[in-house]
Amino acid sequence: MPLPVSSLSIAVQGIADFLDGQFGEDVVISTDTPQRASDRAKGGDKHFLNLFTYRIMPSGFHSANGSQEPLFIRINTLITPFLTDQDAETVDADLRLLGHAIRVLHSRPVVPGVLPGNSVDPEDFRSGPHSDYRLEAVLQAPTMEELNHIWTTQGGELAYRISAAYEFSLIPIEPLDHRIEAGPVTTSVLDLQPNIDARDAGGFISFGPEPSAAPMSDIGSGDIEPPTNWLPIVLFAESGNLSNSGTVAGGTASIDVALAGPPGERVALEVVWTRAAGGSTETQPPQVFTIATPLIDDSSAIATLNLQNPADGDVATVLTRPVDTADVPLPASPFANTLSLVTGAP
């Protein structure tokens, strides 16, 4: 039974195939141990450029990946030229071979075509949904002790050969069982306003009639349409400064606000007062404005908001939401950001 291919073997062979395309027919790119590559070169008429993978390391990233997700690894590879005995005239053939390999990997640090996602074999990891991988070659500088250890552990009478050490990353190790991708998240537009009176009375905070929800998963089915697919941005514009809170003197008739959003759309601003005298709540009639710019700091974003009888100590909340074609605030639309207004000294 033949051994199945793995992403590691495909990656190393892909690097060898890439380098093979950069040399002539008189050079063989191999992926053997140094001893076997040396023996093959001695008995033939072609030079060998050998890729010896001597270390496998984790990526250093992807710490949250589970057992059903790819494991990414790095490999250290020693690229070594082995010369045939039949070419005694070119005394620096090893430097020519190694130098050209370094030149190629420097010019093409992202090795092309090694792990493309174009396999039609369902058993091949490259046919999966996450199969578009690229390998990067990075020249390393191992210590002489490390290189000496590699060569002395190869056995036989193998002599030290000039080599270049490269790290190739990242190579995916595909899991036996892939994680099942979750379906799209079901979202909704939700706006809630608590009933403050119940809280002040010592009871639970109940929600009034204002809460509304539009399940986004049903949008487009023809049954439910979203109230709106945008919300404006609104800020107070006082003395050239933009803020979500403001202060006015008692009796002030208006205050400037800046409105930003899709130009041409219309929005309603509602001022909800809590009066200092008696603690009553009053809501001004909605004031409708046309948005002129998507830029909140544009001069054309300024609009004047009228205020009804602000007295010292009154506080107000400004609520903003889109309107329908009759300039009526959309009851099912969420509010934009709210503004807080204080009358008199804060």
Secondary structure, 3 states (H helix, E strand, C coil): CCCCCCHHHHHHHHHHHHHHCCCCCCEEEECCCHHHHHHHHHCCCCEEEEEEEEEEEECCCCCCCCCCCCEEEEEEEEEEEECCCCCCCCCCHHHHHHHHHHHHHHHCCEEEEEECCCCCCCCCHHHCCCCCEEEEEEECCCCHHHHHHHHHCCCCCCCCCCCEEEEEEEEEECCCCCCCCCCCCCCEEEECCECHHHHHCCCCCCECCCCEEEEHHHECCCCECCCCCCCCEEEEEECCEEECEEEECCCCCEEEEEEECCCCCEEEEEEEEECCCCCCEEECCCEEEECCCCCCCCHHHEEEEECCCCCCCCEEEEEEEEECCCCCECCCCCCCCCEEEEECCC
